[in-house]
Amino acid sequence: MIASSREVTTFAAATSSGRGVASSYSAIGVTLGSAFNFWFARVVGRPTLERFIGRDRLAKIDRSLASAKSQSALFLVFLLPGLPKDILCYAAGLSRMSILEFVVLSGLARSPPCSRAS
């Protein structure tokens, strides 16, 4: 699998089917892909991470990532263009953030109005 920046795929789709449609389809596709990465990290990575660093240390990391400040920072990083977001999806999947919170947060950050601003 080849990771590519959303900006590249959106541009390619916009040249073939129009900007509005392409941005919407791209946002939906990227959000679904991000949700899969989140789920994969949750199912496969979290038990493995717990074995390596221990339950207590993982609980401490969970508490720090659960704050509104951390979620705001994650949202802002999703807004930065050109950065590969897969690592953020995996990291969020390792935390105790719910998949619903993650999909809303990443979906809003990648929605067409936000993507035009960045």
C-alpha positions, -999 to 999 in steps of 0.1 A, spaced: 0 0 0 13 34 -9 5 63 14 -2 96 -4 -12 130 7 -48 139 6 -40 170 -14 -26 149 -43 -56 126 -45 -81 155 -42 -63 174 -70 -64 143 -92 -101 137 -85 -110 174 -90 -94 174 -125 -115 145 -135 -149 151 -119 -151 187 -106 -139 203 -74 -170 201 -52 -178 165 -59 -141 155 -57 -136 172 -24 -167 155 -9 -157 121 -21 -121 126 -11 -132 137 24 -155 106 28 -128 82 15 -101 96 37 -123 96 67 -132 59 61 -95 51 56 -86 69 88 -113 51 107 -99 18 95 -64 27 106 -78 38 140 -97 5 143 -67 -16 132 -44 1 158 -71 -4 185 -76 -41 177 -40 -51 169 -18 -25 185 -33 -17 218 -29 -52 233 7 -54 220 15 -19 234 1 -29 268 24 -59 269 54 -38 261 49 -8 284 25 -21 310 -11 -14 319 -3 14 344 18 34 320 -7 30 292 -35 42 316 -14 73 323 -10 80 286 -47 75 281 -55 101 308 -32 127 291 -47 120 256 -83 122 269 -80 159 277 -98 185 255 -64 201 250 -50 169 234 -81 165 212 -78 202 201 -42 196 192 -50 165 172 -77 185 153 -52 212 145 -26 188 133 -52 172 110 -56 207 95 -20 210 85 -16 203 48 10 178 35 16 159 66 9 121 65 -20 116 89 -18 78 91 5 80 122 -21 102 139 -48 77 132 -27 49 146 -18 69 177 -55 78 183 -64 41 179 -39 33 207 -55 58 230 -89 54 247 -106 79 224 -138 64 211 -141 57 174 -170 81 172 -150 110 187 -122 102 163 -144 100 131 -161 133 140 -128 150 148 -109 138 117 -140 141 95 -145 178 105 -108 186 100 -109 170 65 -143 183 54 -144 204 22 -148 238 40 -118 231 63 -97 218 34 -102 249 14 -90 270 44 -58 250 47 
